[in-house]
Amino acid sequence: MRHFDIVVEAAKRRGCRTVVEVGSIRADDPNHRLGDGHATLHWVAHFGQVYSYDVDPCATRLTQELAGTRGNLVAQTRDGIDALQGETFAIDLLYLDGWDVGTDGYQEQHLAAFQAACPRLGERSLVLIDDTEFAGHGKAGLVIPYAESVGWRWREVGKQILLWHGVTPL
């Protein structure tokens, strides 16, 4: 079983229904392997409601075209941090993949997104951060120490970091 499938199964066992992703589909090829910007296809296939935020209107359009056919996707052209600060619903699974590794402030942006989501994350919530195989845990480099300081646990799952409260979900 692929690492991504393991996370999906863990989320389902925890009763996760609402997924929020920061960073939408970027490449117009749904046959790309997971990790190439097509996680949304799995979110809409396995969960009740999916919200996808991206600053690029082309990514939003592509996400709607490729993943919006099931009717459980809301894809918006919005800054992910602003969107997370403005929403009021509970988040069961947060997927952070919004700022490319190596771009200015990418770790700070992922930390700000996690912090913005924290008020809507509960005891059963999971957080999955992509592109963490790089030096300093990539996109999760600043999230991990902050998350640990507020009671989250974590582990590597393939090229991603999974965060949770309580009993290990895997």
N, C-alpha and C positions, 0 to 999 in steps of 0.2 A: 504494500500500500504506500503511495506517495505521501510525502510529508504534509502536503496541503490537504489531502483527503483525511489524514489523521486529525488535523485541526478541525475540519468540518465535522467529523464524527464526535469529537470531544465537545464541540459547541452544541451539537444536537442533543447529546446526553445531558448537558447542563440546562437544556430548555431554551437555548438562545433562539430568538425569532427575528429580532430587529438588528440589521447590520448597517453600519455607517462606514463608508470607505472614503478616504481622502486620497484622490488620485484615480482618475478614470482610465478607460481603455484608450491607449494611444496609437496602436498599430491596427490597420484594417486587415487583419488576418486571424480569425478566430481559431485557426489550427496551430497557432503558436503554442508552445508549451506554457504551462502556468509559470508565472514569474516574468512573463513578457507582457504584462499589462492586461491580462484577461481573467483576473480573479472574479470580476463582476459576473461573468457567465456562471461561475459556480455558486456565488452568493444567491443569484436569482433562482437557480435550480433547487437550492436546498433550504432557503429561509423565507419567512413570511413577508418581510418588508425590507427593501434595500434602498439606502440613500447613498448617492455617489456625487461627490463634489470635486470639481476641477476648475482651475482658472482659464483653461483653454476651451473656447467654444467648440472647436473641432473635436476635441476629446469628448465633450459632452454629447455632441451630435452622434458621434460614432458609438458611444456607449448606449445611447437610446436606440440606435438602429440595430446593434448586435445583441443587446441584452434586454431590451424593453418589451419584448413580445409577450412576456408572461403577465404583465400588468402589475407586478409588485416592485417596480423600479421607479424611483424618483431621481433623475439625473439633472443636476443643476450646474450652471457655470457660476461658480462662487468660490471665493477663497475658503479653503477648508477650515482655517482657524475661525474666521468670522462666522461660518455656518455652524460650527460646533458651539460657539458662544451664544448663538441666537436660537438654537433649537431647545425644546423643552421636554421632548420624549426620552424615555429610558433607552440606553444603548446596550444591547446584549453582546455584540461583537463589533469591535472597532478595528478597522484595517487601515494602517498608516503606510502610505506609499506615494506621498504627494510631491516631495522635493527631491530631485535627482542627487545621488551621491556625488560629492565634489563641487556642487554649486555653492555659492556663498550662503552661509547660514543654514544649510540643510539640516544639521542636527538641532539647531535652535528652533527651527520651524516645526520639526517633529515633536520636540518637547512642548512647545507652545500648543500644538494641536492636542497632545495627550492631556495637558493641564486643562485646556478648555473643555475637554470631554469628561473629565473626572466627576463633576457634579451629577452626570447622568449615567455613570457606570456603577453597577451594583455588585453584590457579592457573587452572583453567578456570571458576571460579565467576563469576557476575554478580550485581550488586545493582541493583535498580530501585527508585527512590524516587518516590512519587507527589506531586502537588500542589506542584511546585517553581517554578511560574510567578509566585509571589508575591515580594514584596520580600525580598531576602536569601536567595533560593533556597528559600523556604518550608520544607518538612519536611527538606530536605537542607542547610539553612544551616550547621549545625554538623558534619554528617557529612563534607561535602566537605573542609574543611581537615584534619580528623583523618585521613580516608582517604588524602589526598595525602601526609601525613606518614609513613604506613606503607606507601607504595608503590602505591597504587591510582591509576588514571587515571579521568577522567570526561568526560562530554559530555551536553549537553541532547538529549533525544529527545522532541519535543513538549513536553508539560507535565510531563515526568518527567526525572529524572537517572539515567543509567546509569553504573555503576562497574565496572571490570574491572582485571585484571592483564595484562601482556604486550601482545600485538598487538591493535589495535583490533578488536573483534568485529563491527562493522557494515560 
